[in-house]
Amino acid sequence: MATSQTIKLEPSTKERLNRLKIHPRETYNDCIERLIDVIYDDEPLSEETIRRLDEAETYIKAGKFRPLDDAMRDLDLL
């Protein structure tokens, strides 16, 4: 069962929440739950995926990458 809680928000935060509502009568609770669902990943990354992400980060830091625009131009997609 839901309980009532008071939380302090900056006016700008409240306005941002208002803009994120799907419809004007959506509750702040529903809006916040939807936002949490978007950022919370209940399927953790596998060890292999983590290893490959670390490897990719190493290549990027070493400058061993091609900008997307260059690759797209080579494939005549731009």
PDB file with one MODEL, atoms N, CA, C and O in Angstrom:
MODEL        1
ATOM      1  N   MET A   1       0.840  -1.173   0.000  1.00  0.00           N
ATOM      2  CA  MET A   1       0.000   0.000   0.000  1.00  0.00           C
ATOM      3  C   MET A   1       0.891   1.244   0.000  1.00  0.00           C
ATOM      4  O   MET A   1       1.891   1.302   0.714  1.00  0.00           O
ATOM      5  N   ALA A   2       0.524   2.213  -0.789  1.00  0.00           N
ATOM      6  CA  ALA A   2       1.308   3.439  -0.901  1.00  0.00           C
ATOM      7  C   ALA A   2       1.147   4.288   0.356  1.00  0.00           C
ATOM      8  O   ALA A   2       0.093   4.316   0.991  1.00  0.00           O
ATOM      9  N   THR A   3       2.230   4.975   0.683  1.00  0.00           N
ATOM     10  CA  THR A   3       2.190   5.938   1.778  1.00  0.00           C
ATOM     11  C   THR A   3       2.527   7.304   1.213  1.00  0.00           C
ATOM     12  O   THR A   3       3.123   7.413   0.141  1.00  0.00           O
ATOM     13  N   SER A   4       2.152   8.327   1.924  1.00  0.00           N
ATOM     14  CA  SER A   4       2.482   9.688   1.504  1.00  0.00           C
ATOM     15  C   SER A   4       3.803  10.099   2.126  1.00  0.00           C
ATOM     16  O   SER A   4       4.043   9.891   3.316  1.00  0.00           O
ATOM     17  N   GLN A   5       4.652  10.687   1.300  1.00  0.00           N
ATOM     18  CA  GLN A   5       5.938  11.192   1.749  1.00  0.00           C
ATOM     19  C   GLN A   5       6.116  12.595   1.197  1.00  0.00           C
ATOM     20  O   GLN A   5       5.655  12.902   0.097  1.00  0.00           O
ATOM     21  N   THR A   6       6.768  13.422   1.943  1.00  0.00           N
ATOM     22  CA  THR A   6       7.092  14.757   1.469  1.00  0.00           C
ATOM     23  C   THR A   6       8.569  14.793   1.144  1.00  0.00           C
ATOM     24  O   THR A   6       9.408  14.423   1.966  1.00  0.00           O
ATOM     25  N   ILE A   7       8.877  15.236  -0.045  1.00  0.00           N
ATOM     26  CA  ILE A   7      10.280  15.403  -0.426  1.00  0.00           C
ATOM     27  C   ILE A   7      10.472  16.824  -0.920  1.00  0.00           C
ATOM     28  O   ILE A   7       9.567  17.425  -1.499  1.00  0.00           O
ATOM     29  N   LYS A   8      11.658  17.350  -0.683  1.00  0.00           N
ATOM     30  CA  LYS A   8      11.960  18.704  -1.136  1.00  0.00           C
ATOM     31  C   LYS A   8      12.592  18.621  -2.519  1.00  0.00           C
ATOM     32  O   LYS A   8      13.524  17.851  -2.753  1.00  0.00           O
ATOM     33  N   LEU A   9      12.066  19.427  -3.418  1.00  0.00           N
ATOM     34  CA  LEU A   9      12.593  19.508  -4.777  1.00  0.00           C
ATOM     35  C   LEU A   9      12.872  20.965  -5.112  1.00  0.00           C
ATOM     36  O   LEU A   9      12.150  21.867  -4.687  1.00  0.00           O
ATOM     37  N   GLU A  10      13.901  21.170  -5.861  1.00  0.00           N
ATOM     38  CA  GLU A  10      14.127  22.495  -6.421  1.00  0.00           C
ATOM     39  C   GLU A  10      13.015  22.754  -7.431  1.00  0.00           C
ATOM     40  O   GLU A  10      12.547  21.817  -8.078  1.00  0.00           O
ATOM     41  N   PRO A  11      12.587  23.989  -7.578  1.00  0.00           N
ATOM     42  CA  PRO A  11      11.535  24.284  -8.566  1.00  0.00           C
ATOM     43  C   PRO A  11      11.904  23.799  -9.969  1.00  0.00           C
ATOM     44  O   PRO A  11      11.042  23.338 -10.716  1.00  0.00           O
ATOM     45  N   SER A  12      13.171  23.903 -10.319  1.00  0.00           N
ATOM     46  CA  SER A  12      13.599  23.452 -11.658  1.00  0.00           C
ATOM     47  C   SER A  12      13.458  21.937 -11.792  1.00  0.00           C
ATOM     48  O   SER A  12      13.143  21.440 -12.873  1.00  0.00           O
ATOM     49  N   THR A  13      13.689  21.201 -10.706  1.00  0.00           N
ATOM     50  CA  THR A  13      13.538  19.743 -10.738  1.00  0.00           C
ATOM     51  C   THR A  13      12.075  19.375 -10.914  1.00  0.00           C
ATOM     52  O   THR A  13      11.743  18.483 -11.694  1.00  0.00           O
ATOM     53  N   LYS A  14      11.205  20.061 -10.193  1.00  0.00           N
ATOM     54  CA  LYS A  14       9.768  19.798 -10.318  1.00  0.00           C
ATOM     55  C   LYS A  14       9.296  20.086 -11.741  1.00  0.00           C
ATOM     56  O   LYS A  14       8.491  19.337 -12.293  1.00  0.00           O
ATOM     57  N   GLU A  15       9.786  21.149 -12.324  1.00  0.00           N
ATOM     58  CA  GLU A  15       9.412  21.493 -13.699  1.00  0.00           C
ATOM     59  C   GLU A  15       9.910  20.430 -14.668  1.00  0.00           C
ATOM     60  O   GLU A  15       9.205  20.068 -15.610  1.00  0.00           O
ATOM     61  N   ARG A  16      11.104  19.935 -14.447  1.00  0.00           N
ATOM     62  CA  ARG A  16      11.640  18.869 -15.310  1.00  0.00           C
ATOM     63  C   ARG A  16      10.789  17.609 -15.190  1.00  0.00           C
ATOM     64  O   ARG A  16      10.499  16.959 -16.195  1.00  0.00           O
ATOM     65  N   LEU A  17      10.384  17.258 -13.961  1.00  0.00           N
ATOM     66  CA  LEU A  17       9.497  16.106 -13.783  1.00  0.00           C
ATOM     67  C   LEU A  17       8.172  16.333 -14.505  1.00  0.00           C
ATOM     68  O   LEU A  17       7.637  15.420 -15.134  1.00  0.00           O
ATOM     69  N   ASN A  18       7.651  17.535 -14.415  1.00  0.00           N
ATOM     70  CA  ASN A  18       6.401  17.851 -15.118  1.00  0.00           C
ATOM     71  C   ASN A  18       6.537  17.630 -16.619  1.00  0.00           C
ATOM     72  O   ASN A  18       5.618  17.114 -17.254  1.00  0.00           O
ATOM     73  N   ARG A  19       7.674  18.016 -17.189  1.00  0.00           N
ATOM     74  CA  ARG A  19       7.899  17.841 -18.629  1.00  0.00           C
ATOM     75  C   ARG A  19       8.065  16.371 -19.003  1.00  0.00           C
ATOM     76  O   ARG A  19       7.829  15.994 -20.151  1.00  0.00           O
ATOM     77  N   LEU A  20       8.470  15.534 -18.039  1.00  0.00           N
ATOM     78  CA  LEU A  20       8.681  14.113 -18.316  1.00  0.00           C
ATOM     79  C   LEU A  20       7.416  13.279 -18.162  1.00  0.00           C
ATOM     80  O   LEU A  20       7.402  12.100 -18.516  1.00  0.00           O
ATOM     81  N   LYS A  21       6.373  13.873 -17.644  1.00  0.00           N
ATOM     82  CA  LYS A  21       5.129  13.132 -17.486  1.00  0.00           C
ATOM     83  C   LYS A  21       4.554  12.764 -18.855  1.00  0.00           C
ATOM     84  O   LYS A  21       4.632  13.538 -19.809  1.00  0.00           O
ATOM     85  N   ILE A  22       3.979  11.570 -18.926  1.00  0.00           N
ATOM     86  CA  ILE A  22       3.362  11.122 -20.174  1.00  0.00           C
ATOM     87  C   ILE A  22       2.066  11.879 -20.431  1.00  0.00           C
ATOM     88  O   ILE A  22       1.748  12.200 -21.577  1.00  0.00           O
ATOM     89  N   HIS A  23       1.331  12.159 -19.389  1.00  0.00           N
ATOM     90  CA  HIS A  23       0.113  12.962 -19.486  1.00  0.00           C
ATOM     91  C   HIS A  23       0.012  13.823 -18.225  1.00  0.00           C
ATOM     92  O   HIS A  23       0.580  13.461 -17.195  1.00  0.00           O
ATOM     93  N   PRO A  24      -0.687  14.934 -18.282  1.00  0.00           N
ATOM     94  CA  PRO A  24      -0.716  15.883 -17.152  1.00  0.00           C
ATOM     95  C   PRO A  24      -1.174  15.282 -15.830  1.00  0.00           C
ATOM     96  O   PRO A  24      -0.756  15.753 -14.772  1.00  0.00           O
ATOM     97  N   ARG A  25      -2.017  14.259 -15.859  1.00  0.00           N
ATOM     98  CA  ARG A  25      -2.524  13.691 -14.610  1.00  0.00           C
ATOM     99  C   ARG A  25      -1.678  12.526 -14.097  1.00  0.00           C
ATOM    100  O   ARG A  25      -2.008  11.923 -13.075  1.00  0.00           O
ATOM    101  N   GLU A  26      -0.604  12.211 -14.791  1.00  0.00           N
ATOM    102  CA  GLU A  26       0.288  11.156 -14.302  1.00  0.00           C
ATOM    103  C   GLU A  26       0.871  11.598 -12.961  1.00  0.00           C
ATOM    104  O   GLU A  26       1.256  12.757 -12.802  1.00  0.00           O
ATOM    105  N   THR A  27       0.935  10.696 -12.014  1.00  0.00           N
ATOM    106  CA  THR A  27       1.476  11.060 -10.709  1.00  0.00           C
ATOM    107  C   THR A  27       2.995  11.167 -10.782  1.00  0.00           C
ATOM    108  O   THR A  27       3.634  10.583 -11.658  1.00  0.00           O
ATOM    109  N   TYR A  28       3.559  11.925  -9.842  1.00  0.00           N
ATOM    110  CA  TYR A  28       5.014  12.003  -9.770  1.00  0.00           C
ATOM    111  C   TYR A  28       5.587  10.622  -9.470  1.00  0.00           C
ATOM    112  O   TYR A  28       6.654  10.270  -9.971  1.00  0.00           O
ATOM    113  N   ASN A  29       4.884   9.842  -8.658  1.00  0.00           N
ATOM    114  CA  ASN A  29       5.354   8.497  -8.336  1.00  0.00           C
ATOM    115  C   ASN A  29       5.471   7.653  -9.603  1.00  0.00           C
ATOM    116  O   ASN A  29       6.483   6.983  -9.809  1.00  0.00           O
ATOM    117  N   ASP A  30       4.443   7.682 -10.453  1.00  0.00           N
ATOM    118  CA  ASP A  30       4.495   6.915 -11.697  1.00  0.00           C
ATOM    119  C   ASP A  30       5.633   7.392 -12.597  1.00  0.00           C
ATOM    120  O   ASP A  30       6.334   6.589 -13.212  1.00  0.00           O
ATOM    121  N   CYS A  31       5.800   8.693 -12.662  1.00  0.00           N
ATOM    122  CA  CYS A  31       6.861   9.265 -13.488  1.00  0.00           C
ATOM    123  C   CYS A  31       8.236   8.827 -12.976  1.00  0.00           C
ATOM    124  O   CYS A  31       9.094   8.427 -13.764  1.00  0.00           O
ATOM    125  N   ILE A  32       8.442   8.903 -11.680  1.00  0.00           N
ATOM    126  CA  ILE A  32       9.732   8.525 -11.089  1.00  0.00           C
ATOM    127  C   ILE A  32       9.967   7.026 -11.247  1.00  0.00           C
ATOM    128  O   ILE A  32      11.088   6.611 -11.541  1.00  0.00           O
ATOM    129  N   GLU A  33       8.930   6.201 -11.056  1.00  0.00           N
ATOM    130  CA  GLU A  33       9.090   4.756 -11.254  1.00  0.00           C
ATOM    131  C   GLU A  33       9.503   4.442 -12.687  1.00  0.00           C
ATOM    132  O   GLU A  33      10.358   3.587 -12.917  1.00  0.00           O
ATOM    133  N   ARG A  34       8.897   5.134 -13.650  1.00  0.00           N
ATOM    134  CA  ARG A  34       9.251   4.927 -15.057  1.00  0.00           C
ATOM    135  C   ARG A  34      10.708   5.291 -15.309  1.00  0.00           C
ATOM    136  O   ARG A  34      11.413   4.578 -16.023  1.00  0.00           O
ATOM    137  N   LEU A  35      11.162   6.402 -14.724  1.00  0.00           N
ATOM    138  CA  LEU A  35      12.558   6.811 -14.876  1.00  0.00           C
ATOM    139  C   LEU A  35      13.506   5.794 -14.256  1.00  0.00           C
ATOM    140  O   LEU A  35      14.548   5.481 -14.832  1.00  0.00           O
ATOM    141  N   ILE A  36      13.149   5.281 -13.091  1.00  0.00           N
ATOM    142  CA  ILE A  36      13.989   4.277 -12.431  1.00  0.00           C
ATOM    143  C   ILE A  36      14.060   3.017 -13.285  1.00  0.00           C
ATOM    144  O   ILE A  36      15.130   2.428 -13.430  1.00  0.00           O
ATOM    145  N   ASP A  37      12.924   2.597 -13.855  1.00  0.00           N
ATOM    146  CA  ASP A  37      12.923   1.407 -14.710  1.00  0.00           C
ATOM    147  C   ASP A  37      13.849   1.574 -15.909  1.00  0.00           C
ATOM    148  O   ASP A  37      14.471   0.611 -16.358  1.00  0.00           O
ATOM    149  N   VAL A  38      13.938   2.795 -16.424  1.00  0.00           N
ATOM    150  CA  VAL A  38      14.793   3.046 -17.581  1.00  0.00           C
ATOM    151  C   VAL A  38      16.274   2.912 -17.220  1.00  0.00           C
ATOM    152  O   VAL A  38      17.058   2.384 -18.009  1.00  0.00           O
ATOM    153  N   ILE A  39      16.657   3.385 -16.036  1.00  0.00           N
ATOM    154  CA  ILE A  39      18.081   3.384 -15.701  1.00  0.00           C
ATOM    155  C   ILE A  39      18.546   2.132 -14.989  1.00  0.00           C
ATOM    156  O   ILE A  39      19.746   1.861 -14.946  1.00  0.00           O
ATOM    157  N   TYR A  40      17.617   1.354 -14.423  1.00  0.00           N
ATOM    158  CA  TYR A  40      18.005   0.157 -13.699  1.00  0.00           C
ATOM    159  C   TYR A  40      17.988  -1.032 -14.645  1.00  0.00           C
ATOM    160  O   TYR A  40      16.959  -1.343 -15.245  1.00  0.00           O
ATOM    161  N   ASP A  41      19.120  -1.687 -14.773  1.00  0.00           N
ATOM    162  CA  ASP A  41      19.238  -2.852 -15.646  1.00  0.00           C
ATOM    163  C   ASP A  41      19.266  -4.096 -14.779  1.00  0.00           C
ATOM    164  O   ASP A  41      20.237  -4.333 -14.060  1.00  0.00           O
ATOM    165  N   ASP A  42      18.203  -4.895 -14.842  1.00  0.00           N
ATOM    166  CA  ASP A  42      18.146  -6.086 -14.006  1.00  0.00           C
ATOM    167  C   ASP A  42      18.881  -7.279 -14.615  1.00  0.00           C
ATOM    168  O   ASP A  42      18.889  -8.368 -14.039  1.00  0.00           O
ATOM    169  N   GLU A  43      19.500  -7.073 -15.782  1.00  0.00           N
ATOM    170  CA  GLU A  43      20.321  -8.113 -16.392  1.00  0.00           C
ATOM    171  C   GLU A  43      21.767  -7.617 -16.410  1.00  0.00           C
ATOM    172  O   GLU A  43      22.151  -6.874 -17.314  1.00  0.00           O
ATOM    173  N   PRO A  44      22.571  -8.018 -15.427  1.00  0.00           N
ATOM    174  CA  PRO A  44      23.956  -7.543 -15.391  1.00  0.00           C
ATOM    175  C   PRO A  44      24.750  -8.017 -16.606  1.00  0.00           C
ATOM    176  O   PRO A  44      24.429  -9.029 -17.230  1.00  0.00           O
ATOM    177  N   LEU A  45      25.785  -7.260 -16.916  1.00  0.00           N
ATOM    178  CA  LEU A  45      26.637  -7.613 -18.050  1.00  0.00           C
ATOM    179  C   LEU A  45      27.426  -8.875 -17.739  1.00  0.00           C
ATOM    180  O   LEU A  45      27.828  -9.118 -16.601  1.00  0.00           O
ATOM    181  N   SER A  46      27.637  -9.670 -18.782  1.00  0.00           N
ATOM    182  CA  SER A  46      28.437 -10.881 -18.617  1.00  0.00           C
ATOM    183  C   SER A  46      29.909 -10.494 -18.490  1.00  0.00           C
ATOM    184  O   SER A  46      30.304  -9.385 -18.849  1.00  0.00           O
ATOM    185  N   GLU A  47      30.711 -11.420 -17.975  1.00  0.00           N
ATOM    186  CA  GLU A  47      32.158 -11.183 -17.850  1.00  0.00           C
ATOM    187  C   GLU A  47      32.768 -10.923 -19.222  1.00  0.00           C
ATOM    188  O   GLU A  47      33.655 -10.081 -19.355  1.00  0.00           O
ATOM    189  N   GLU A  48      32.301 -11.637 -20.244  1.00  0.00           N
ATOM    190  CA  GLU A  48      32.801 -11.459 -21.609  1.00  0.00           C
ATOM    191  C   GLU A  48      32.483 -10.054 -22.118  1.00  0.00           C
ATOM    192  O   GLU A  48      33.338  -9.411 -22.727  1.00  0.00           O
ATOM    193  N   THR A  49      31.285  -9.581 -21.879  1.00  0.00           N
ATOM    194  CA  THR A  49      30.901  -8.238 -22.321  1.00  0.00           C
ATOM    195  C   THR A  49      31.739  -7.185 -21.611  1.00  0.00           C
ATOM    196  O   THR A  49      32.197  -6.231 -22.240  1.00  0.00           O
ATOM    197  N   ILE A  50      31.941  -7.345 -20.328  1.00  0.00           N
ATOM    198  CA  ILE A  50      32.759  -6.401 -19.564  1.00  0.00           C
ATOM    199  C   ILE A  50      34.189  -6.396 -20.098  1.00  0.00           C
ATOM    200  O   ILE A  50      34.792  -5.334 -20.251  1.00  0.00           O
ATOM    201  N   ARG A  51      34.733  -7.581 -20.382  1.00  0.00           N
ATOM    202  CA  ARG A  51      36.089  -7.675 -20.928  1.00  0.00           C
ATOM    203  C   ARG A  51      36.173  -6.956 -22.276  1.00  0.00           C
ATOM    204  O   ARG A  51      37.134  -6.231 -22.535  1.00  0.00           O
ATOM    205  N   ARG A  52      35.166  -7.156 -23.136  1.00  0.00           N
ATOM    206  CA  ARG A  52      35.190  -6.530 -24.460  1.00  0.00           C
ATOM    207  C   ARG A  52      35.017  -5.011 -24.367  1.00  0.00           C
ATOM    208  O   ARG A  52      35.610  -4.274 -25.155  1.00  0.00           O
ATOM    209  N   LEU A  53      34.213  -4.539 -23.418  1.00  0.00           N
ATOM    210  CA  LEU A  53      34.071  -3.093 -23.213  1.00  0.00           C
ATOM    211  C   LEU A  53      35.385  -2.481 -22.723  1.00  0.00           C
ATOM    212  O   LEU A  53      35.779  -1.403 -23.169  1.00  0.00           O
ATOM    213  N   ASP A  54      36.054  -3.171 -21.809  1.00  0.00           N
ATOM    214  CA  ASP A  54      37.354  -2.695 -21.326  1.00  0.00           C
ATOM    215  C   ASP A  54      38.366  -2.632 -22.468  1.00  0.00           C
ATOM    216  O   ASP A  54      39.149  -1.688 -22.570  1.00  0.00           O
ATOM    217  N   GLU A  55      38.336  -3.647 -23.319  1.00  0.00           N
ATOM    218  CA  GLU A  55      39.245  -3.689 -24.471  1.00  0.00           C
ATOM    219  C   GLU A  55      38.950  -2.529 -25.423  1.00  0.00           C
ATOM    220  O   GLU A  55      39.871  -1.868 -25.905  1.00  0.00           O
ATOM    221  N   ALA A  56      37.678  -2.284 -25.690  1.00  0.00           N
ATOM    222  CA  ALA A  56      37.298  -1.187 -26.576  1.00  0.00           C
ATOM    223  C   ALA A  56      37.717   0.153 -25.989  1.00  0.00           C
ATOM    224  O   ALA A  56      38.185   1.029 -26.716  1.00  0.00           O
ATOM    225  N   GLU A  57      37.554   0.317 -24.683  1.00  0.00           N
ATOM    226  CA  GLU A  57      37.962   1.560 -24.029  1.00  0.00           C
ATOM    227  C   GLU A  57      39.462   1.785 -24.174  1.00  0.00           C
ATOM    228  O   GLU A  57      39.908   2.912 -24.390  1.00  0.00           O
ATOM    229  N   THR A  58      40.240   0.711 -24.056  1.00  0.00           N
ATOM    230  CA  THR A  58      41.691   0.802 -24.219  1.00  0.00           C
ATOM    231  C   THR A  58      42.039   1.277 -25.629  1.00  0.00           C
ATOM    232  O   THR A  58      42.895   2.145 -25.800  1.00  0.00           O
ATOM    233  N   TYR A  59      41.376   0.708 -26.640  1.00  0.00           N
ATOM    234  CA  TYR A  59      41.619   1.113 -28.029  1.00  0.00           C
ATOM    235  C   TYR A  59      41.245   2.580 -28.242  1.00  0.00           C
ATOM    236  O   TYR A  59      41.978   3.319 -28.899  1.00  0.00           O
ATOM    237  N   ILE A  60      40.129   2.992 -27.698  1.00  0.00           N
ATOM    238  CA  ILE A  60      39.689   4.379 -27.872  1.00  0.00           C
ATOM    239  C   ILE A  60      40.680   5.335 -27.228  1.00  0.00           C
ATOM    240  O   ILE A  60      41.036   6.352 -27.821  1.00  0.00           O
ATOM    241  N   LYS A  61      41.131   5.014 -26.007  1.00  0.00           N
ATOM    242  CA  LYS A  61      42.094   5.882 -25.320  1.00  0.00           C
ATOM    243  C   LYS A  61      43.412   5.958 -26.071  1.00  0.00           C
ATOM    244  O   LYS A  61      44.117   6.964 -25.993  1.00  0.00           O
ATOM    245  N   ALA A  62      43.751   4.889 -26.803  1.00  0.00           N
ATOM    246  CA  ALA A  62      44.985   4.862 -27.580  1.00  0.00           C
ATOM    247  C   ALA A  62      44.796   5.526 -28.944  1.00  0.00           C
ATOM    248  O   ALA A  62      45.745   5.611 -29.723  1.00  0.00           O
ATOM    249  N   GLY A  63      43.587   5.995 -29.239  1.00  0.00           N
ATOM    250  CA  GLY A  63      43.330   6.661 -30.509  1.00  0.00           C
ATOM    251  C   GLY A  63      43.122   5.699 -31.664  1.00  0.00           C
ATOM    252  O   GLY A  63      43.161   6.113 -32.823  1.00  0.00           O
ATOM    253  N   LYS A  64      42.904   4.434 -31.376  1.00  0.00           N
ATOM    254  CA  LYS A  64      42.739   3.416 -32.419  1.00  0.00           C
ATOM    255  C   LYS A  64      41.257   3.223 -32.732  1.00  0.00           C
ATOM    256  O   LYS A  64      40.665   2.196 -32.401  1.00  0.00           O
ATOM    257  N   PHE A  65      40.678   4.222 -33.369  1.00  0.00           N
ATOM    258  CA  PHE A  65      39.276   4.142 -33.757  1.00  0.00           C
ATOM    259  C   PHE A  65      39.053   5.028 -34.969  1.00  0.00           C
ATOM    260  O   PHE A  65      39.872   5.888 -35.289  1.00  0.00           O
ATOM    261  N   ARG A  66      37.930   4.802 -35.636  1.00  0.00           N
ATOM    262  CA  ARG A  66      37.549   5.648 -36.765  1.00  0.00           C
ATOM    263  C   ARG A  66      36.246   6.340 -36.407  1.00  0.00           C
ATOM    264  O   ARG A  66      35.306   5.704 -35.931  1.00  0.00           O
ATOM    265  N   PRO A  67      36.194   7.623 -36.634  1.00  0.00           N
ATOM    266  CA  PRO A  67      34.924   8.313 -36.386  1.00  0.00           C
ATOM    267  C   PRO A  67      33.809   7.723 -37.254  1.00  0.00           C
ATOM    268  O   PRO A  67      34.047   7.313 -38.390  1.00  0.00           O
ATOM    269  N   LEU A  68      32.606   7.685 -36.712  1.00  0.00           N
ATOM    270  CA  LEU A  68      31.459   7.125 -37.424  1.00  0.00           C
ATOM    271  C   LEU A  68      31.256   7.792 -38.774  1.00  0.00           C
ATOM    272  O   LEU A  68      30.966   7.114 -39.759  1.00  0.00           O
ATOM    273  N   ASP A  69      31.404   9.110 -38.836  1.00  0.00           N
ATOM    274  CA  ASP A  69      31.216   9.812 -40.108  1.00  0.00           C
ATOM    275  C   ASP A  69      32.170   9.302 -41.177  1.00  0.00           C
ATOM    276  O   ASP A  69      31.779   9.159 -42.335  1.00  0.00           O
ATOM    277  N   ASP A  70      33.422   9.024 -40.805  1.00  0.00           N
ATOM    278  CA  ASP A  70      34.388   8.494 -41.770  1.00  0.00           C
ATOM    279  C   ASP A  70      33.965   7.128 -42.287  1.00  0.00           C
ATOM    280  O   ASP A  70      34.000   6.880 -43.492  1.00  0.00           O
ATOM    281  N   ALA A  71      33.565   6.245 -41.384  1.00  0.00           N
ATOM    282  CA  ALA A  71      33.141   4.908 -41.793  1.00  0.00           C
ATOM    283  C   ALA A  71      31.900   4.983 -42.676  1.00  0.00           C
ATOM    284  O   ALA A  71      31.805   4.259 -43.667  1.00  0.00           O
ATOM    285  N   MET A  72      30.951   5.845 -42.332  1.00  0.00           N
ATOM    286  CA  MET A  72      29.738   5.987 -43.122  1.00  0.00           C
ATOM    287  C   MET A  72      30.045   6.548 -44.510  1.00  0.00           C
ATOM    288  O   MET A  72      29.444   6.133 -45.500  1.00  0.00           O
ATOM    289  N   ARG A  73      30.997   7.508 -44.575  1.00  0.00           N
ATOM    290  CA  ARG A  73      31.389   8.066 -45.865  1.00  0.00           C
ATOM    291  C   ARG A  73      32.012   6.991 -46.740  1.00  0.00           C
ATOM    292  O   ARG A  73      31.735   6.936 -47.939  1.00  0.00           O
ATOM    293  N   ASP A  74      32.858   6.126 -46.154  1.00  0.00           N
ATOM    294  CA  ASP A  74      33.489   5.033 -46.903  1.00  0.00           C
ATOM    295  C   ASP A  74      32.464   4.051 -47.445  1.00  0.00           C
ATOM    296  O   ASP A  74      32.688   3.428 -48.483  1.00  0.00           O
ATOM    297  N   LEU A  75      31.349   3.908 -46.756  1.00  0.00           N
ATOM    298  CA  LEU A  75      30.288   2.995 -47.190  1.00  0.00           C
ATOM    299  C   LEU A  75      29.218   3.720 -48.017  1.00  0.00           C
ATOM    300  O   LEU A  75      28.155   3.160 -48.284  1.00  0.00           O
ATOM    301  N   ASP A  76      29.497   4.952 -48.416  1.00  0.00           N
ATOM    302  CA  ASP A  76      28.556   5.782 -49.170  1.00  0.00           C
ATOM    303  C   ASP A  76      27.206   5.918 -48.482  1.00  0.00           C
ATOM    304  O   ASP A  76      26.159   5.899 -49.131  1.00  0.00           O
ATOM    305  N   LEU A  77      27.243   6.055 -47.163  1.00  0.00           N
ATOM    306  CA  LEU A  77      26.018   6.231 -46.394  1.00  0.00           C
ATOM    307  C   LEU A  77      25.809   7.685 -45.990  1.00  0.00           C
ATOM    308  O   LEU A  77      24.796   8.014 -45.373  1.00  0.00           O
ATOM    309  N   LEU A  78      26.741   8.548 -46.326  1.00  0.00           N
ATOM    310  CA  LEU A  78      26.596   9.984 -46.051  1.00  0.00           C
ATOM    311  C   LEU A  78      26.591  10.758 -47.338  1.00  0.00           C
ATOM    312  O   LEU A  78      26.478  11.984 -47.321  1.00  0.00           O
TER     313      LEU A  78
ENDMDL
END
